[in-house]
Amino acid sequence: MAEFTHFNEEGRAKMVDVSEKAETARTAIAYSSILVNDDIYEKITNHSMKKGDVLAVAQVAAVMAAKKTWEIIPMCHPIPLTGIDVSFKWEKEAKGHKLLIAASVKTKGNTGVEMEALTAASVCALTVYDMCKAVDKGMIIGPTYLMEKTGGKHGDFKRDARLD
């Protein structure tokens, strides 16, 4: 098992020093989802939700969240992101419609972007919830997870299959 790196000699939290790590191209893709009822699905896809274009707002929120990850996750480094993309796909479920969210983040640096991708996917789903909660508060978010990442000391990671 790897040694914990986010604790100092006194056992207190610290931000890891990444200054000696190699600068490489790094990517991460995180998934999340939100299950909505038929009414919300119709309002989103027909652009008739009172608060506006839900997916456009959620996409912008995801991009903003990725850029601000270091401000809300205590031990994350502020890193220059070179690309952020969010895509959506609907799937019909027995209890409604599931919006699948994929957040892709890129950088060239000395630390990875997994947290930025996970934050983007999470905030995207939360934004959909926020914009639709007046119609139904029973929406279900998740799971949220890392699908793949490239670059860095520990190499690449790719999950074998979707979890949702």
DSSP file (Angstrom, degrees, kcal/mol; ACC not computed):
  #  RESIDUE AA STRUCTURE BP1 BP2  ACC     N-H-->O    O-->H-N    N-H-->O    O-->H-N    TCO  KAPPA ALPHA  PHI   PSI    X-CA   Y-CA   Z-CA
    1    1 A M              0   0    0      0, 0.0     2,-0.0     0, 0.0     0, 0.0   0.000 360.0 360.0 360.0 138.2    0.0    0.0    0.0
    2    2 A A        -     0   0    0      1,-0.1     2,-0.2     3,-0.0     3,-0.0  -0.289 360.0-104.5 -66.2 148.5    1.3    3.5   -0.9
    3    3 A E        -     0   0    0      1,-0.1     2,-0.2     2,-0.0    -1,-0.1  -0.499  38.3-106.2 -71.5 139.9    2.5    5.8    1.8
    4    4 A F        -     0   0    0     -2,-0.2     3,-0.2     1,-0.1    -1,-0.1  -0.520  36.0-175.9 -67.9 131.5    0.1    8.6    2.7
    5    5 A T        +     0   0    0     -2,-0.2    -1,-0.1     1,-0.1    -2,-0.0   0.504  66.5  73.7-109.4  -7.3    1.5   11.8    1.3
    6    6 A H  S    S+     0   0    0     10,-0.1     8,-1.8     7,-0.1     2,-0.4   0.157  84.6  78.2 -97.1  20.1   -1.0   14.4    2.6
    7    7 A F  B     -A   13   0A   0      6,-0.3     6,-0.2    -3,-0.2     2,-0.0  -0.985  68.3-141.7-128.6 139.2    0.2   14.3    6.2
    8    8 A N    >   -     0   0    0      4,-3.1     3,-2.1    -2,-0.4     6,-0.1  -0.186  45.6 -81.5 -84.7-174.4    3.3   15.9    7.7
    9    9 A E  T 3  S+     0   0    0      1,-0.3    -1,-0.1     2,-0.1    -2,-0.0   0.727 131.6  54.5 -62.7 -22.0    5.6   14.4   10.4
   10   10 A E  T 3  S-     0   0    0      2,-0.1    -1,-0.3     3,-0.0     3,-0.1   0.405 120.6-107.9 -90.4   1.4    3.1   15.5   13.1
   11   11 A G  S <  S+     0   0    0     -3,-2.1     2,-0.3     1,-0.3    -2,-0.1   0.649  76.6 135.0  81.0  15.2    0.2   13.7   11.4
   12   12 A R        -     0   0    0      1,-0.1    -4,-3.1     0, 0.0    -1,-0.3  -0.686  62.7 -92.3 -99.0 152.3   -1.4   17.0   10.3
   13   13 A A  B     +A    7   0A   0     -2,-0.3     2,-0.3    -6,-0.2    -6,-0.3  -0.274  49.0 170.7 -62.4 143.3   -2.7   17.7    6.8
   14   14 A K        -     0   0    0     -8,-1.8     2,-0.5    -6,-0.1    61,-0.0  -0.980  38.0-108.0-147.4 157.7   -0.4   19.3    4.2
   15   15 A M        -     0   0    0     -2,-0.3    61,-0.1     1,-0.0     2,-0.1  -0.784  45.1-114.3 -85.7 130.1   -0.4   20.0    0.5
   16   16 A V        -     0   0    0     -2,-0.5     2,-0.7    59,-0.3   -10,-0.1  -0.371  23.2-121.0 -65.5 138.8    2.0   17.7   -1.3
   17   17 A D        +     0   0    0      1,-0.1     3,-0.3    -2,-0.1    -1,-0.1  -0.745  35.3 172.3 -82.0 114.4    5.0   19.3   -2.8
   18   18 A V    >   +     0   0    0     -2,-0.7     3,-1.4     1,-0.2    -1,-0.1   0.265  45.1 108.5-105.6  10.5    4.8   18.5   -6.6
   19   19 A S  T 3  S+     0   0    0      1,-0.3    -1,-0.2     3,-0.0    -2,-0.0   0.758  80.3  47.8 -62.7 -25.8    7.7   20.8   -7.6
   20   20 A E  T 3  S+     0   0    0     -3,-0.3    -1,-0.3     2,-0.1     2,-0.1   0.529  88.9 105.6 -92.7  -6.3   10.0   17.8   -8.4
   21   21 A K  S <  S-     0   0    0     -3,-1.4     2,-0.1    89,-0.1    90,-0.0  -0.440  80.3-101.0 -75.1 148.6    7.4   15.9  -10.4
   22   22 A A        -     0   0    0     -2,-0.1     2,-0.7     1,-0.1    87,-0.1  -0.395  30.2-120.3 -69.1 141.9    7.8   15.7  -14.2
   23   23 A E        +     0   0    0     -2,-0.1     2,-0.3    87,-0.1    87,-0.2  -0.758  49.3 156.7 -83.4 119.4    5.7   18.0  -16.3
   24   24 A T  E     -B  109   0B   0     85,-2.8    85,-2.2    -2,-0.7     2,-0.3  -0.909  50.5 -88.3-137.3 164.0    3.6   15.8  -18.6
   25   25 A A  E     -B  108   0B   0     -2,-0.3     2,-0.4    83,-0.2    83,-0.2  -0.614  51.3-172.8 -71.2 132.6    0.3   15.9  -20.5
   26   26 A R  E     +B  107   0B   0     81,-2.9    81,-2.2    -2,-0.3     2,-0.3  -0.987  10.9 177.6-134.5 140.0   -2.4   14.8  -18.2
   27   27 A T  E     -BC 106 150B   0    123,-1.4   123,-2.1    -2,-0.4     2,-0.3  -0.947   4.9-173.8-136.2 158.0   -6.1   14.0  -18.8
   28   28 A A  E     -BC 105 149B   0     77,-1.9    77,-2.6    -2,-0.3     2,-0.4  -0.977   7.7-162.4-151.1 143.1   -9.0   12.8  -16.7
   29   29 A I  E     -BC 104 148B   0    119,-2.8   118,-2.9    -2,-0.3   119,-1.7  -0.994  12.9-175.1-126.4 124.7  -12.6   11.8  -17.6
   30   30 A A  E     -BC 103 146B   0     73,-2.5    73,-3.0    -2,-0.4     2,-0.3  -0.912   8.8-151.3-119.2 147.6  -15.2   11.6  -14.8
   31   31 A Y  E     +BC 102 145B   0    114,-2.9   114,-2.4    -2,-0.4     2,-0.3  -0.871  19.7 160.7-115.3 149.1  -18.8   10.4  -15.1
   32   32 A S  E     -B  101   0B   0     69,-1.9    69,-3.0    -2,-0.3     2,-0.3  -0.906  14.2-162.2-147.1 177.4  -21.8   11.3  -13.1
   33   33 A S  E     -B  100   0B   0     -2,-0.3   109,-3.0    67,-0.2     2,-0.4  -0.986  10.5-151.9-157.4 162.1  -25.5   11.0  -13.7
   34   34 A I  E     -BD  99 141B   0     65,-1.5    65,-2.8    -2,-0.3     2,-0.6  -0.974  13.4-144.7-142.4 129.3  -28.9   12.2  -12.6
   35   35 A L  E     +BD  98 140B   0    105,-3.1   105,-1.6    -2,-0.4     2,-0.3  -0.822  26.1 178.7 -94.4 123.7  -32.2   10.4  -12.8
   36   36 A V  E     -B   97   0B   0     61,-3.0    61,-2.7    -2,-0.6     2,-0.0  -0.833  28.2-106.4-123.1 160.3  -35.1   12.6  -13.5
   37   37 A N     >  -     0   0    0     -2,-0.3     4,-2.3    59,-0.2     5,-0.2  -0.260  40.3 -98.2 -78.8 173.5  -38.8   12.0  -14.0
   38   38 A D  H  > S+     0   0    0      1,-0.2     4,-2.5     2,-0.2     5,-0.2   0.854 121.2  56.0 -61.8 -37.0  -40.6   12.1  -17.4
   39   39 A D  H  > S+     0   0    0      2,-0.2     4,-2.3     1,-0.2    -1,-0.2   0.933 109.8  44.2 -63.0 -47.1  -41.9   15.7  -16.8
   40   40 A I  H  > S+     0   0    0      2,-0.2     4,-2.9     1,-0.2     5,-0.2   0.919 111.7  54.0 -64.1 -43.3  -38.4   17.0  -16.1
   41   41 A Y  H  X S+     0   0    0     -4,-2.3     4,-2.8     1,-0.2     5,-0.3   0.935 110.4  46.7 -55.2 -47.9  -37.0   15.1  -19.1
   42   42 A E  H  X S+     0   0    0     -4,-2.5     4,-1.9     1,-0.2    -1,-0.2   0.909 112.9  49.0 -62.6 -42.8  -39.6   16.7  -21.4
   43   43 A K  H  <>S+     0   0    0     -4,-2.3     5,-2.7     2,-0.2     6,-0.8   0.896 114.2  45.6 -66.1 -39.9  -39.0   20.2  -20.0
   44   44 A I  H ><5S+     0   0    0     -4,-2.9     3,-1.2     3,-0.2    -2,-0.2   0.958 116.4  43.5 -67.0 -49.9  -35.2   19.9  -20.4
   45   45 A T  H 3<5S+     0   0    0     -4,-2.8    -2,-0.2     1,-0.3    -1,-0.2   0.761 117.4  46.1 -71.7 -23.6  -35.3   18.4  -23.9
   46   46 A N  T 3<5S-     0   0    0     -4,-1.9    -1,-0.3    -5,-0.3    -2,-0.2   0.361 108.3-124.3 -95.8   4.3  -38.0   20.9  -25.1
   47   47 A H  T < 5S+     0   0    0     -3,-1.2    -3,-0.2    -4,-0.3    -4,-0.1   0.891  74.4 124.5  55.2  44.1  -36.2   23.8  -23.5
   48   48 A S      < +     0   0    0     -5,-2.7     2,-0.3    -6,-0.2    -4,-0.2   0.215  23.5 126.6-118.8  14.6  -39.3   24.8  -21.5
   49   49 A M    >   -     0   0    0     -6,-0.8     3,-1.9     3,-0.3    83,-0.1  -0.570  63.8-130.2 -71.1 134.8  -37.8   24.8  -17.9
   50   50 A K  T 3  S+     0   0    0      1,-0.3    -1,-0.1    -2,-0.3     3,-0.1   0.807 104.8  56.9 -59.1 -32.4  -38.7   28.1  -16.3
   51   51 A K  T 3  S-     0   0    0     80,-0.4    -1,-0.3     1,-0.3     2,-0.3   0.559 114.9-111.0 -79.7  -6.4  -35.1   28.7  -15.2
   52   52 A G    <   -     0   0    0     -3,-1.9     2,-1.1    79,-0.1    -3,-0.3  -0.754  67.9  -3.3 117.6-163.3  -33.7   28.4  -18.7
   53   53 A D     >  -     0   0    0     -2,-0.3     4,-2.3     1,-0.2     5,-0.2  -0.575  60.5-166.1 -74.2  99.6  -31.6   26.0  -20.8
   54   54 A V  H  > S+     0   0    0     -2,-1.1     4,-2.7     1,-0.2     5,-0.2   0.900  82.3  45.6 -58.9 -48.4  -30.7   23.5  -18.1
   55   55 A L  H  > S+     0   0    0      1,-0.2     4,-2.1     2,-0.2    -1,-0.2   0.861 111.8  52.0 -69.9 -34.3  -27.9   21.7  -20.0
   56   56 A A  H  > S+     0   0    0      2,-0.2     4,-1.9     1,-0.2    -1,-0.2   0.932 114.0  43.5 -64.9 -44.3  -26.3   24.9  -21.2
   57   57 A V  H  X S+     0   0    0     -4,-2.3     4,-2.6     1,-0.2    -2,-0.2   0.916 113.6  51.2 -66.6 -42.8  -26.2   26.3  -17.6
   58   58 A A  H  X S+     0   0    0     -4,-2.7     4,-2.1    -5,-0.2    -1,-0.2   0.871 108.8  52.2 -63.0 -36.8  -25.0   22.9  -16.2
   59   59 A Q  H  X S+     0   0    0     -4,-2.1     4,-2.0     2,-0.2    -1,-0.2   0.922 110.9  46.2 -66.5 -43.6  -22.2   22.8  -18.8
   60   60 A V  H  X S+     0   0    0     -4,-1.9     4,-2.6     1,-0.2    -2,-0.2   0.907 111.4  52.9 -64.7 -40.7  -21.0   26.3  -17.9
   61   61 A A  H  X S+     0   0    0     -4,-2.6     4,-2.6     1,-0.2    -2,-0.2   0.894 107.8  51.8 -60.6 -40.0  -21.2   25.4  -14.2
   62   62 A A  H  X S+     0   0    0     -4,-2.1     4,-2.3     2,-0.2    -1,-0.2   0.917 110.1  47.8 -63.8 -43.8  -19.1   22.3  -14.8
   63   63 A V  H  X S+     0   0    0     -4,-2.0     4,-1.9     1,-0.2    -2,-0.2   0.937 113.5  47.8 -62.7 -46.2  -16.4   24.3  -16.5
   64   64 A M  H  X S+     0   0    0     -4,-2.6     4,-1.2     1,-0.2    -2,-0.2   0.898 110.8  52.2 -60.9 -40.6  -16.4   26.9  -13.8
   65   65 A A  H  X S+     0   0    0     -4,-2.6     4,-0.5     1,-0.2     3,-0.4   0.909 106.8  51.8 -64.4 -42.8  -16.2   24.1  -11.1
   66   66 A A  H >< S+     0   0    0     -4,-2.3     3,-0.9     1,-0.2     4,-0.3   0.919 110.5  49.3 -59.5 -42.3  -13.2   22.5  -12.7
   67   67 A K  H 3< S+     0   0    0     -4,-1.9    -1,-0.2     1,-0.2    -2,-0.2   0.749 116.2  42.7 -68.2 -23.8  -11.4   25.8  -12.8
   68   68 A K  H >X S+     0   0    0     -4,-1.2     3,-2.0    -3,-0.4     4,-0.8   0.307  78.3 109.8-105.1   6.8  -12.2   26.4   -9.1
   69   69 A T  H XX S+     0   0    0     -3,-0.9     4,-2.4    -4,-0.5     3,-1.4   0.884  74.9  57.5 -52.5 -43.8  -11.5   22.9   -7.7
   70   70 A W  H 34 S+     0   0    0     -4,-0.3    -1,-0.3     1,-0.3     6,-0.2   0.712 102.9  56.1 -62.7 -19.5   -8.4   24.1   -5.9
   71   71 A E  H <4 S+     0   0    0     -3,-2.0    -1,-0.3     1,-0.1    -2,-0.2   0.683 117.2  31.4 -85.3 -18.1  -10.5   26.6   -4.0
   72   72 A I  H << S+     0   0    0     -3,-1.4    -2,-0.2    -4,-0.8    -3,-0.1   0.627 108.5  65.5-115.5 -17.9  -13.0   24.0   -2.6
   73   73 A I  S >< S-     0   0    0     -4,-2.4     3,-1.9    -5,-0.2    -1,-0.2  -0.932  80.4-142.6-105.8 112.9  -10.9   20.9   -2.2
   74   74 A P  T 3  S+     0   0    0      0, 0.0    -1,-0.1     0, 0.0   -59,-0.0   0.756  90.6  36.8 -52.1 -40.4   -8.4   21.7    0.5
   75   75 A M  T 3  S+     0   0    0     -3,-0.1   -59,-0.3     2,-0.1     2,-0.2   0.304  88.4 115.1-101.3  11.3   -5.2   19.9   -0.7
   76   76 A C    <   -     0   0    0     -3,-1.9   -61,-0.0    -7,-0.2    -3,-0.0  -0.557  62.7-126.9 -79.9 145.0   -5.7   20.4   -4.5
   77   77 A H        -     0   0    0     -2,-0.2     2,-0.7     1,-0.0    -7,-0.2  -0.633  20.6-113.2 -87.7 146.3   -3.2   22.5   -6.3
   78   78 A P        +     0   0    0      0, 0.0   -11,-0.1     0, 0.0   -10,-0.1  -0.718  50.1 176.1 -74.6 117.2   -4.1   25.5   -8.5
   79   79 A I        -     0   0    0     -2,-0.7     2,-0.6   -12,-0.1    -9,-0.1  -0.932  36.3-109.0-128.1 148.5   -3.2   24.3  -11.9
   80   80 A P        -     0   0    0      0, 0.0    28,-0.5     0, 0.0     2,-0.4  -0.644  33.5-149.5 -76.5 120.1   -3.5   25.7  -15.4
   81   81 A L        -     0   0    0     -2,-0.6    26,-0.3    26,-0.1     3,-0.1  -0.754  13.1-169.7 -91.2 135.4   -6.2   23.7  -17.2
   82   82 A T        +     0   0    0     24,-2.4     2,-0.3    -2,-0.4    25,-0.2   0.573  70.0   9.2-101.2 -11.8   -5.7   23.5  -21.0
   83   83 A G  E     -E  106   0B   0     23,-1.3    23,-2.7     2,-0.0     2,-0.4  -0.919  52.3-178.6-167.4 141.1   -9.1   22.0  -21.8
   84   84 A I  E     +E  105   0B   0     -2,-0.3     2,-0.3    21,-0.2    21,-0.2  -0.982  12.6 172.0-141.6 129.3  -12.5   21.2  -20.3
   85   85 A D  E     -E  104   0B   0     19,-2.6    19,-3.2    -2,-0.4     2,-0.4  -0.994  12.1-165.3-138.4 146.5  -15.3   19.5  -22.1
   86   86 A V  E     -E  103   0B   0     -2,-0.3     2,-0.3    17,-0.2    17,-0.2  -0.998   8.5-173.8-131.2 132.2  -18.7   18.2  -20.9
   87   87 A S  E     -E  102   0B   0     15,-2.4    15,-2.3    -2,-0.4     2,-0.3  -0.921   7.6-151.9-127.2 156.6  -21.0   15.9  -22.8
   88   88 A F  E     +E  101   0B   0     -2,-0.3     2,-0.3    13,-0.2    13,-0.2  -0.915  11.6 178.8-126.9 148.7  -24.4   14.6  -22.1
   89   89 A K  E     -E  100   0B   0     11,-1.6    11,-3.5    -2,-0.3     2,-0.4  -0.962  18.8-141.3-148.6 133.5  -26.4   11.5  -23.1
   90   90 A W  E     -E   99   0B   0     -2,-0.3     2,-0.4     9,-0.2     9,-0.2  -0.760  15.8-174.5 -95.4 140.7  -29.9   10.5  -22.2
   91   91 A E  E     -E   98   0B   0      7,-2.3     7,-3.3    -2,-0.4     2,-0.3  -1.000  25.2-124.4-131.4 135.0  -30.9    6.9  -21.3
   92   92 A K  E     -E   97   0B   0     -2,-0.4     2,-0.3     5,-0.2     5,-0.2  -0.611  32.8-174.4 -76.5 133.1  -34.5    5.7  -20.7
   93   93 A E  E >   -E   96   0B   0      3,-3.1     3,-1.3    -2,-0.3    -1,-0.0  -0.798  39.3-108.0-121.9 165.2  -34.8    4.0  -17.3
   94   94 A A  T 3  S+     0   0    0     -2,-0.3     3,-0.1     1,-0.3    -1,-0.1   0.844 121.1  40.7 -61.0 -33.6  -37.8    2.2  -15.7
   95   95 A K  T 3  S-     0   0    0      1,-0.1     2,-0.4   -58,-0.0    -1,-0.3   0.143 132.1 -64.8-104.6  19.3  -38.2    5.1  -13.2
   96   96 A G  E <  S- E   0  93B   0     -3,-1.3    -3,-3.1   -59,-0.1     2,-0.4  -0.999  78.1 -36.0 142.3-142.5  -37.6    8.0  -15.6
   97   97 A H  E     -BE  36  92B   0    -61,-2.7   -61,-3.0    -2,-0.4     2,-0.5  -0.982  43.8-146.1-126.9 135.3  -34.7    9.2  -17.7
   98   98 A K  E     -BE  35  91B   0     -7,-3.3    -7,-2.3    -2,-0.4     2,-0.7  -0.891   6.3-151.3-104.5 125.2  -31.0    9.2  -16.7
   99   99 A L  E     -BE  34  90B   0    -65,-2.8   -65,-1.5    -2,-0.5     2,-0.4  -0.858  13.6-152.5 -92.1 115.7  -28.8   12.0  -17.9
  100  100 A L  E     -BE  33  89B   0    -11,-3.5   -11,-1.6    -2,-0.7     2,-0.5  -0.770   9.9-161.3 -90.4 132.5  -25.3   10.7  -18.2
  101  101 A I  E     -BE  32  88B   0    -69,-3.0   -69,-1.9    -2,-0.4     2,-0.5  -0.956   9.4-172.8-118.9 127.9  -22.6   13.3  -17.7
  102  102 A A  E     -BE  31  87B   0    -15,-2.3   -15,-2.4    -2,-0.5     2,-0.5  -0.985   4.7-168.4-121.8 121.6  -19.0   13.0  -18.9
  103  103 A A  E     -BE  30  86B   0    -73,-3.0   -73,-2.5    -2,-0.5     2,-0.5  -0.945   2.9-168.8-112.5 122.9  -16.5   15.6  -17.9
  104  104 A S  E     -BE  29  85B   0    -19,-3.2   -19,-2.6    -2,-0.5     2,-0.4  -0.937   5.6-177.4-114.8 130.3  -13.1   15.7  -19.6
  105  105 A V  E     -BE  28  84B   0    -77,-2.6   -77,-1.9    -2,-0.5     2,-0.3  -0.975   2.2-171.2-131.2 141.5  -10.2   17.8  -18.3
  106  106 A K  E     +BE  27  83B   0    -23,-2.7   -24,-2.4    -2,-0.4   -23,-1.3  -0.948  11.0 157.4-131.6 151.4   -6.7   18.3  -19.7
  107  107 A T  E     -B   26   0B   0    -81,-2.2   -81,-2.9    -2,-0.3     2,-0.5  -0.964  34.6-134.8-155.2 167.4   -3.5   20.0  -18.5
  108  108 A K  E     +B   25   0B   0    -28,-0.5     2,-0.3    -2,-0.3   -83,-0.2  -0.938  65.3  93.0-124.3 107.4    0.2   20.0  -19.1
  109  109 A G  E    S-B   24   0B   0    -85,-2.2   -85,-2.8    -2,-0.5    43,-0.1  -0.874  84.3 -76.2-168.9-163.5    1.8   20.0  -15.6
  110  110 A N  S    S+     0   0    0     -2,-0.3     2,-0.3   -87,-0.2   -89,-0.1   0.164 103.5  48.4-110.2  17.1    3.2   18.2  -12.6
  111  111 A T  S    S-     0   0    0    -87,-0.2   -85,-0.1    41,-0.0   -87,-0.1  -0.984  84.4-104.3-151.0 154.9    0.0   17.1  -11.0
  112  112 A G        -     0   0    0     -2,-0.3     3,-0.1     1,-0.1     4,-0.1  -0.078  10.2-137.1 -78.3 173.8   -3.1   15.3  -12.3
  113  113 A V     >  +     0   0    0    -86,-0.2     4,-2.1    -8,-0.2     5,-0.2   0.036  66.3 114.4-119.1  23.1   -6.6   16.6  -13.1
  114  114 A E  H  > S+     0   0    0      1,-0.2     4,-2.5     2,-0.2     5,-0.2   0.927  80.1  48.5 -60.3 -44.9   -8.7   13.8  -11.6
  115  115 A M  H  > S+     0   0    0      1,-0.2     4,-2.5     2,-0.2    -1,-0.2   0.863 109.4  53.0 -65.9 -35.0  -10.2   16.0   -9.0
  116  116 A E  H  > S+     0   0    0      2,-0.2     4,-2.3     1,-0.2    -1,-0.2   0.906 111.2  46.0 -66.3 -41.0  -11.0   18.7  -11.5
  117  117 A A  H  X S+     0   0    0     -4,-2.1     4,-2.4     2,-0.2    -2,-0.2   0.915 114.2  48.1 -67.5 -42.4  -12.9   16.2  -13.7
  118  118 A L  H  X S+     0   0    0     -4,-2.5     4,-2.3     2,-0.2    -2,-0.2   0.896 112.6  48.8 -64.6 -40.1  -14.8   14.7  -10.7
  119  119 A T  H  X S+     0   0    0     -4,-2.5     4,-2.8    -5,-0.2     5,-0.3   0.919 110.8  50.7 -65.4 -43.4  -15.7   18.2   -9.4
  120  120 A A  H  X S+     0   0    0     -4,-2.3     4,-2.1     1,-0.2    -2,-0.2   0.934 112.2  46.0 -59.6 -47.7  -16.9   19.2  -12.9
  121  121 A A  H  X S+     0   0    0     -4,-2.4     4,-1.9     2,-0.2    -1,-0.2   0.902 114.9  48.0 -63.8 -41.0  -19.1   16.1  -13.2
  122  122 A S  H  X S+     0   0    0     -4,-2.3     4,-2.4     2,-0.2    -2,-0.2   0.940 112.9  45.8 -65.3 -48.6  -20.5   16.5   -9.7
  123  123 A V  H  X S+     0   0    0     -4,-2.8     4,-2.3     1,-0.2    -1,-0.2   0.841 108.9  57.6 -66.7 -33.0  -21.3   20.2  -10.0
  124  124 A C  H  X S+     0   0    0     -4,-2.1     4,-1.9    -5,-0.3    -1,-0.2   0.953 109.9  43.5 -59.9 -49.6  -22.9   19.6  -13.4
  125  125 A A  H  X S+     0   0    0     -4,-1.9     4,-2.3     1,-0.2    -2,-0.2   0.900 113.1  52.3 -63.3 -41.4  -25.3   17.1  -11.8
  126  126 A L  H  X S+     0   0    0     -4,-2.4     4,-2.7     1,-0.2    -1,-0.2   0.862 107.4  52.7 -63.1 -35.7  -26.0   19.4   -8.9
  127  127 A T  H  X S+     0   0    0     -4,-2.3     4,-2.5     2,-0.2    -1,-0.2   0.903 107.3  50.8 -68.1 -40.8  -26.8   22.3  -11.3
  128  128 A V  H  X S+     0   0    0     -4,-1.9     4,-1.2     2,-0.2    -2,-0.2   0.943 111.9  48.9 -58.9 -46.2  -29.3   20.1  -13.1
  129  129 A Y  H >X S+     0   0    0     -4,-2.3     4,-1.5     1,-0.2     3,-0.8   0.948 111.0  49.6 -57.1 -49.9  -30.9   19.3   -9.7
  130  130 A D  H 3< S+     0   0    0     -4,-2.7     4,-0.3     1,-0.3     3,-0.3   0.891 111.9  47.5 -58.5 -41.9  -30.9   23.0   -8.7
  131  131 A M  H 3< S+     0   0    0     -4,-2.5   -80,-0.4     1,-0.2    -1,-0.3   0.693 121.5  36.0 -74.8 -17.3  -32.6   24.1  -11.9
  132  132 A C  H XX S+     0   0    0     -4,-1.2     3,-1.8    -3,-0.8     4,-1.6   0.466  84.0  99.1-114.0  -4.1  -35.2   21.4  -11.8
  133  133 A K  T 3< S+     0   0    0     -4,-1.5    -2,-0.1     1,-0.3    -3,-0.1   0.728  75.0  65.3 -63.7 -22.8  -36.0   21.0   -8.1
  134  134 A A  T 34 S+     0   0    0     -4,-0.3    -1,-0.3     1,-0.2     3,-0.2   0.788 107.1  43.5 -67.8 -25.4  -39.2   23.1   -8.3
  135  135 A V  T <4 S-     0   0    0     -3,-1.8     2,-0.3     1,-0.3    -2,-0.2   0.873 136.5  -9.8 -84.7 -42.2  -40.7   20.4  -10.6
  136  136 A D     <  -     0   0    0     -4,-1.6     3,-0.5    -7,-0.2    -1,-0.3  -0.892  44.8-165.5-161.4 126.5  -39.5   17.4   -8.5
  137  137 A K  S    S+     0   0    0     -2,-0.3    -4,-0.1     1,-0.2    -3,-0.1   0.398  77.8  85.9 -91.4   2.2  -37.2   17.1   -5.5
  138  138 A G        +     0   0    0     -5,-0.1    -1,-0.2     2,-0.1  -103,-0.1   0.280  56.4 131.1 -88.8  11.5  -37.0   13.3   -5.9
  139  139 A M        -     0   0    0     -3,-0.5     2,-0.5   -10,-0.1  -103,-0.2  -0.272  49.4-140.2 -62.4 151.3  -34.1   13.3   -8.5
  140  140 A I  E     -D   35   0B   0   -105,-1.6  -105,-3.1     2,-0.1     2,-0.4  -0.971  10.8-156.9-121.4 125.6  -31.2   10.9   -7.8
  141  141 A I  E     -D   34   0B   0     -2,-0.5  -107,-0.2  -107,-0.2     3,-0.1  -0.815  31.1 -72.7-100.5 138.1  -27.6   11.9   -8.4
  142  142 A G        -     0   0    0   -109,-3.0     2,-0.2    -2,-0.4  -110,-0.1  -0.278  18.4-111.3 110.6 171.4  -24.8    9.4   -9.0
  143  143 A P        -     0   0    0      0, 0.0     2,-0.4     0, 0.0    -1,-0.3   0.499  50.1-170.1 -75.3 160.2  -22.8    7.4   -9.0
  144  144 A T        +     0   0    0   -112,-0.2     2,-0.3    -2,-0.2  -112,-0.2  -0.981  21.2 147.8-117.4 130.9  -19.9    9.8   -9.7
  145  145 A Y  E     -C   31   0B   0   -114,-2.4  -114,-2.9    -2,-0.4     2,-0.5  -0.993  51.2 -93.9-160.5 159.5  -16.6    8.3  -10.5
  146  146 A L  E     -C   30   0B   0     -2,-0.3  -116,-0.3  -116,-0.2     3,-0.1  -0.693  30.9-177.3 -78.5 125.4  -13.3    8.5  -12.4
  147  147 A M  E     -     0   0B   0   -118,-2.9    12,-3.1    -2,-0.5     2,-0.3   0.856  63.5 -18.9 -90.6 -43.2  -13.6    6.7  -15.7
  148  148 A E  E     -CF  29 158B   0   -119,-1.7  -119,-2.8    10,-0.2    -1,-0.4  -0.993  52.1-170.7-160.5 160.4  -10.0    7.2  -16.9
  149  149 A K  E     -CF  28 157B   0      8,-2.4     8,-2.6    -2,-0.3     2,-0.3  -0.986   7.5-161.1-151.2 149.8   -6.8    9.2  -16.5
  150  150 A T  E     +C   27   0B   0   -123,-2.1  -123,-1.4    -2,-0.3     6,-0.1  -0.929  47.0  28.1-130.6 157.0   -3.6    9.5  -18.4
  151  151 A G        +     0   0    0     -2,-0.3     3,-0.2  -125,-0.2  -125,-0.1   0.040  66.2  82.6  87.5 166.6   -0.1   10.9  -17.6
  152  152 A G  S >  S-     0   0    0   -127,-0.2     3,-1.3     1,-0.2    -1,-0.2  -0.128  89.3 -56.5  91.7 173.5    1.9   11.2  -14.4
  153  153 A K  T 3  S+     0   0    0      1,-0.3    -1,-0.2  -131,-0.1    -2,-0.1   0.815 131.0  49.9 -60.1 -37.0    4.1    9.0  -12.3
  154  154 A H  T 3  S-     0   0    0      1,-0.2    -1,-0.3    -3,-0.2    -2,-0.1   0.426 103.2-141.0 -89.5   1.7    1.5    6.3  -11.7
  155  155 A G    <   -     0   0    0     -3,-1.3    -1,-0.2     2,-0.0     2,-0.1  -0.241  40.6 -19.6  77.7-161.5    0.6    6.0  -15.4
  156  156 A D        -     0   0    0     -6,-0.1     2,-0.4    -8,-0.0    -6,-0.2  -0.452  48.9-165.8 -88.5 155.7   -2.7    5.5  -17.0
  157  157 A F  E     +F  149   0B   0     -8,-2.6    -8,-2.4    -2,-0.1     2,-0.4  -0.997   8.0 175.7-138.0 135.2   -6.0    4.2  -15.5
  158  158 A K  E     -F  148   0B   0     -2,-0.4   -10,-0.2   -10,-0.2     2,-0.1  -0.942  25.8-134.1-143.2 121.4   -9.1    3.1  -17.4
  159  159 A R        -     0   0    0    -12,-3.1     3,-0.1    -2,-0.4   -12,-0.0  -0.469  17.4-133.7 -69.4 142.0  -12.1    1.6  -15.7
  160  160 A D  S    S-     0   0    0      1,-0.2     2,-0.3    -2,-0.1    -1,-0.1   0.852  78.3  -0.1 -68.2 -35.6  -13.4   -1.6  -17.5
  161  161 A A  S    S-     0   0    0    -14,-0.0    -1,-0.2    -3,-0.0     2,-0.0  -0.979  82.6 -85.9-151.8 159.0  -17.0   -0.6  -17.6
  162  162 A R        -     0   0    0     -2,-0.3   -15,-0.0     1,-0.1    -2,-0.0  -0.355  29.3-146.1 -62.6 149.0  -19.5    2.1  -16.6
  163  163 A L              0   0    0      1,-0.2    -1,-0.1   -20,-0.1   -19,-0.1   0.608 360.0 360.0 -94.3 -14.4  -20.8    1.8  -13.1
  164  164 A D              0   0    0    -21,-0.1    -1,-0.2  -132,-0.0    -2,-0.1   0.425 360.0 360.0-100.6 360.0  -24.2    3.2  -13.7
